[in-house]
Amino acid sequence: MFRSFLSFRSTEPKIFNILRLLSVIALTFGLCFYTWISVVEFVSNIYKPDVYFSEGVNSYDKDYNLIGFTYPGFRICPNTSNSYDDNDSLEISLHYLYRDELNSTLFFDNGLNENSLHPYNPNMTYDLHNNPENDKFFDKDNRCRIFNSQISVGGITVSSRYLHGGLLFIITLDNSSNYDYFEINFNSINTTTTLPSLFGKPFEDEGNLSFIPNQHFIVRGQYVIYEFAIKRQMYYSSPFYGIFGFKANEEATHIEINEETLASMQNTSFTVLELRYKSSYIRDEEERYQITVGKLISNLGGFYSAVSGIFILLFGAPKLSPWGICQTSLLCCWPIRRSFKKHLASRYVSHAGIPLAEDPREMPQGAKIEDRVAVLEHLLKEYYLDAYYLEKLRTTRNRYLKLQEQYNDLEGVEILNEEDNHDDDFNDNAYSEKGSTSYKK
C-alpha cells in the first residue's frame, strides 16, 4: 500500500491516480494515529494492572467442592504492659459449636464429642468448659500455645466444607498472673482441592497456605468473636512479567478478621475466643494486564490488515515485492550490499540481459530469448511460485521414461531371440531336406 504513493499507471486516468494517492495518505494517517493511541495507552498502563476477583465454588456435594480449608492455626501468647511475668499457667480448652438453623440455637460439646451436646449461652459459667483432653490440639512453646488446625469431630475433619459452626476457645490464667492481654498470630490453613478427572471420580489435592505476618490482640477477661475470611493475592514482582503476557509470579495469603467484643467477664481468669467462618470460600485477587506486548502487536496487525483490505477493495491489489525493508533499506553497509548484489547478478543476469529491467527488444547481438525466459522462471520459482507438485510431476515423468526405456530394451531382446530361433529352425529344415535328397540318389 505504501508503494502506491508514486505508482502512477499510464493506463489509468490522472484523476484516478490522484484519488488513489489521497486515499493512501488518509489511510496511512489513520494507521499512524491508531498506532500512537495504542502505544500511549500501553505505556500509561504499565504500572496499572487490572485486578480480577474470583471465588472458589463450594457446595455440600463432595464431588462438586472445588476447594475447602480448615480453621487457621495460630500462636497465642500472654503479654503484659508492665513487668515481665514468668507465670506459665496458661490453659486452653476447645469446644465445637453446632448450629441449629431451624431453631437458631447454638450447642457446644464436651471434648469434641457429638454425644455430649449442651445448649450454649455466652453468659453461662465457664468453669464447666474445662476440658483437659484438649491438650492434644495445642503445642506448648514456652509461655505460648500453638493451635493445630487439623481437628476432627465425629471422624469428620472440621473445614469450610463440613462442620463450620464455630470453635470456642476458653483461655484460662491464674488470677495471680500479671498478664493483661493476649497476642494472637495466625499462621496458616490446610486446604483440600477437588480436581475434576476425565475418567473416574475426582481426586483431591492437599496443600497448605501460609499467611503474611499479622498480629491481633485480646484484652484479658473479655468475650471476643473473630469472623475470618481468606484472601489470596497473585501479583507481579515486576511489571515486565505482565506486559509480556506472563502470569503473576508472586502470591500472598491474607486472613481478614472482623472483631466483635460481646462483654467483659466477671472473672478475669477466663477469656473467651469464638472463631467463625465469615465465608466458606477463598477469595482470589489476581493481577493481569489488559494490554500486553502480544496484544499490542496483534491489534496493530489487525488494524493494518483492515486498512490494507479497504485499499485492495477500492483500488485492487498492489504489486508483489520479494524484497522487504531488510534488503532495500537496512543493507546500508557497502560490503554487505555489494555481496547481496553479487549474488543477485549471478542468478538473474545473463547474456540476454536482466528480465523485467531491460527491454527484451534491445537484447545484445547473439543473445537468445531462451536464456531470458530461464532466468525469469528461476525468479518466479524462488520468490513467487511454489513448484512442489511440478517437481513431483517431473520425478514421476522421469521414472516413467526410465521404465519405458527398460521396456523397450526388453522388447528388443525378445525380438532378437525370436529371430535367432527362426534362423535355427530354417537351418535345421534345410539340413533335413538336403539329407533326404542324398538318400534318394
N, C-alpha and C positions, 0 to 999 in steps of 0.2 A: 504494500500500500504506500509506503513512504517513497518508493522509487517512482511513483506516479506524479511527483512534483514536476518533473521535466520530461515526462513521456508523452510528448505531443505527437500524435499519429497523423500522418499526411492523408490518410484515408477518411478522417473524420472532420466535420466542420469545426472551425475555430471556436465558435461559441460552446460547442460540446466539450472541447478541451479545457476551456476556461471554467466551465461548470464543474468538471471533474477536479480541477485544481482547487477550486473553492471548497468543494466537499472534503477533499483530503485535508485542507487546512483546518476546517471546522472539526472533523473527526479527530485529528491529531491534538487540537486544543482540548477537546473533551477528554481524551485519554490522559493527557498531561494533568488536567485539573483533577480527574479521579485519582490518579496516582498520588498527587500532592495531598489530597484529603485523606487517602488511606494511610499514607506514611505518617502524617501528623497525628491521626488517631492512634496508630500503632505506637508511636513514640510516647504519646501522652498517657498511655495505659500500661507502660512497662512496670511501673511501681503501684499499679492499682488492679490487682487481680480480683476477679469475682469470687464470691463465696457461695457455694451450693450446700443447701441443707438437705439431709436425708435422715430417715428414722427407720430402724430395723423393724420388719413386720413381726408381730408377735400374736400368738393365739394359743388357746388351750389344747389344740391338737398337736401332738408331738411331731407329726410328720410335716407340719407347716410352720413350726417355730424356726425362724432363721437364726436368732441369737438369744441367749439367756445369760444372766450374770448373777453372781452371788451377792450377799451383803458385803460391803467393803471391810477389809481387815484394817485395824487401826492400832495405834500405840497410845495408851493413856498414862499420864504421869501426874501425880500430885505435886503442886508447886505452892510456893508462898512468897509473898512480897516482903516478908520480914526475914529473920534469921533462918538459915537452913535447918531443916529438921530431918534427922536420920530415922524417924519412926517408919517402920515397914509393916504397918497393919492394914494395908490396902487389900480389900476383898471385894470381888465382883461376882454376883450371881446372875445367871442368864435365864430368861423366860421368853417363850414364844407366845405372841398374841394371835388368837384366832378371831376372825371377823365373821359375825353372823349378819349377812347382808339383809336378810328379811326383817330381823328384829333390831338391826343397828346396834348390836351388842358385842362387846369385846370379852373374850375369855383368855385366861392365861393358864399355863400348865405348871406342873411341879417337876422339874428335872427333864423338860422336853419330852414329856410322856403324854400322848393323846388321851390316856385313860384317867388322867388326874386333872381335868379342867375345872376351873373355878371362875365365877363371874369376876370381871376386872373392874375396879374402881380406883381412880388415881388417888383418892383420899383415904384408901384403906391403910392399915398398919403394915409397914414394910418389913417389920421383923419376921413376918410369916414368909417372906420371899427368900430367906436364906437357903441356899442350896449348895452344899459342899461338893456335890458331884460335878459342878460346872468347872472344876479346876482343869479338866481336860481341854476346855476351849480357850484357855489362856496360858500364855507362856510368861514366866517371871523374868524380868530384866531389871535387876537392882530394885529400886522402889517402884518401877513401872510395870505395866502388864501389856502384853501383846495379844490381841484378839485374833483367833484363827477363824476365818470366814467360812471355811469348808465344814458346815454343820448340817445335820440331818435330823428330821423329825419323823418318827414312824417309818424309818427306812427311806425317806424321800429327801433329797438334798434341797435345802432352802435356797431358792433363787427367784429371779423375776418370772420364771415360768410357773413355778409351783409355790404355794405356801408363802405368799408375800404379804402376810397380815401385819408383821412388825416384830421387832425384837425389843425386849425390855431388859435393860441393864440396871441392876441395883448395886450401887457403888457404896461401900461401907468403909468408914475410917473411925478410929478411936477418937473420942472427944478430947483426949489429951494431946492429939496431934496439932501441930501449928500450921498445917497446910490449909489454905483458904480457897484454892481454886484448882481445877484440873486442866491440863493441856492435852488436846487430842490431835494426833496426826494420822490422817487416813493414808494408807499405803497402796493398796491395790485391790483388784477384784479378779475373780476367776470367771472365765467365760466359756460357754459351750455353744458352738455354732453348728447348726444343722445345715448341711450342704446337700443339694439335690443330686441324685445319681441317675445316669441314663438307664442303667439296668439295676433292678433290685431296689431295696429300701435305701432311703437317705442315710448318710453316715455323719457322725458327729466329730467335730474338731475342737479340742480343748486348748485354751490358752490363758494368758494372764496379762492384764493391763495395769501398769504402774502409774500412779498419779504424780503430777508435778507437786513439789513441796507445798504443803498447806498447814495451817495452824488454826485450831478452834479452841475456845475456852468456855468452861462451865464453872460458875460460882458454886461453891460447896453449899449443900443443903437446898438445892433447887430441883424442880421437876422440869426438864427440858426435852422438847421434841425436835428431832432433826429429821427433816424430809430431804432426801438426797436425790439428785439426778446426775447421770453420767454424760459427759460431753467429750467427744473425741475430735481433735482438730488436726487436719492434714494441711501443712503449709510448706512453702518453698524456703530453703535456706538462702537461695539467691534467685533473683528474677530471671536469670538467664536459663534456668531449667524450664521455667514456664513458657517463655517466649519461643523456645524451640520445640514445644509440644510435649515435654516430658511431664509425668505425674509428679505431684508433690512428694518431696523426698524426706520430709520431717513429720513427726507425729507426736502429739502431746495429748494426754488424757486428763481431764479436769473432773473434779467432783464438786457439784454446786449444792450448797446446804442452805435450806430455809429453816431458820431457827425460830422456835416459839417457846417461851417460858410460861408455864401454866401457873405455878405458885411456888412459894418458898416453903420448905419443910419445917415443921416444928422442931424436929430432932435433926440437928445439922450433921449427925453421924451418917445420915443416909442422903445420897444424891441419886436421882433417877434420870436415866437417859433412855428415851424411846426413839428407836431408829426405824424409819419408814421409807418405803419406796415412793418417790413422787411420780415416777413414770417407770413403766416396765420395759423400756427400750433404751438403747444408746443412741444419742443424737450425734450425727456426724456433720462436721463443718469442713468442707474441702475447698481449698483454693484452686481456681482454674483460671486460665487466661482465655478470654473470648477471642482475642486476636493474637495469633502466633505467626511466626515467620512462614510456616507452611500455608496457613490460611491467607496471609497477605499475598504470597505469590500466586495462590490459587485464584483469589479474587481479581488480581491484576491480569492474570492469564485469561480468565473467563471474560473480563471486560474487553480485553484486546481481541479475543475471538469474536465477540459480539460486534465490535466496531468493524473488524475485517469482513464479517459476514454481511453487514449492511453495505459496505463498499462493493463487495462482489455482487450482491443482489442488484445494485444500481448500475454498476459500470463493468461488470464481468470480472473474471479472474485476472490478476496481474501476471507478469512474466515469471517464469520459474528460474530461479538462480541457484546453481550448485555451490556458489561461494558465499560465505557469510561474512560477518564482521571480522572474524579472526584472519581470514585471507585478504580482505580488502582494506582493513584499517589497522589491525594490530601488528601486521608484518612490517613494522617501521624500521627494524634493524636491517641494514643493507645486506649483510651476508646471508641472513635467513631469506630475505626477499629474492636475492639472486638465486639461491638454491631452489626456491619454490618455482621461479620462472624457468630454471633449467630443467626441472622435472616436467613441467608442462610442455616445454618445447620438444623434449624427447618423445612425448606421446602424441602431440597434436600438430606438429609442424612437419610437413613433407615437401617433396618436390612440386606437388600440385598446389602448394600454398596453405594458408590457415583457414579451415572451414568457418563459416559464419562471420569472419572478419575481413576476408578479401573477396573481391568479385570473382566468381568462378569463370566469367567470360574473359578474364585477363590472366589466365594461367600462363606460367613460363613456357618457353619452347620445349617440346618433348614431354611435357607433363601429361599424366593420364588421369582421367576422371575417376578411375577405379581407386587410385590411391586416396583421393579426397573423400570418396564415399566410405572407404575403410576407416579413415580417421574419424569421420562423423559417426559411424556405427560404434566405434570404440567409445566415443564421448557419450553417446546415448546409453550404452551398456553400463558404463562406470558411474554415471551420475543420475540417470533418469529411469531407465527401464530395467526391470528385473527379468533376466533371461534364464531363470531357473528351469522352466519346463522346456524352453528351446534347447538348453544344454542336454536335458534328459532325452529330448527327441533326437538330437544328434547322436547321442550314445546308442540309442535304440536302432537308429538307421545304420550306424557303422557296424553294429552287431549283426543286423540283418544282411548287410552287404557281405560280411565275412562268411556267414552261413551259406549265402547264395554262391559265393566263390568256392567254398568247400563242396557244396552240392554239385556244382558244375565240374569240379575236378573228379569227383567220384563217378559222375555220369560219363566223362571222357574215358576213364579207366575201364568201365564196363563195356563201352563200345569197342575199345581196343581188344578186350578179351574175347568179345563175340567175333571180331574179325579174325583173330588168331585161331579160334575154334573152327571157323568156317574154312580157313585155309587148310587146316589139318584134315578136315573131312574131305575136302576136294583132293588133296594129295592121296589120301587113302583110297578113294574111289578110283582115281587114275591108276594107281598101282594095281588095284584088283582087276581092272579092265585089261591092263597090259598082260597080266599073268594068265588070264583066261584065253587070250588070243594066242599066246605061245603054246598053250596046251593043245589047241585045235590043230595047229600045224603038225 
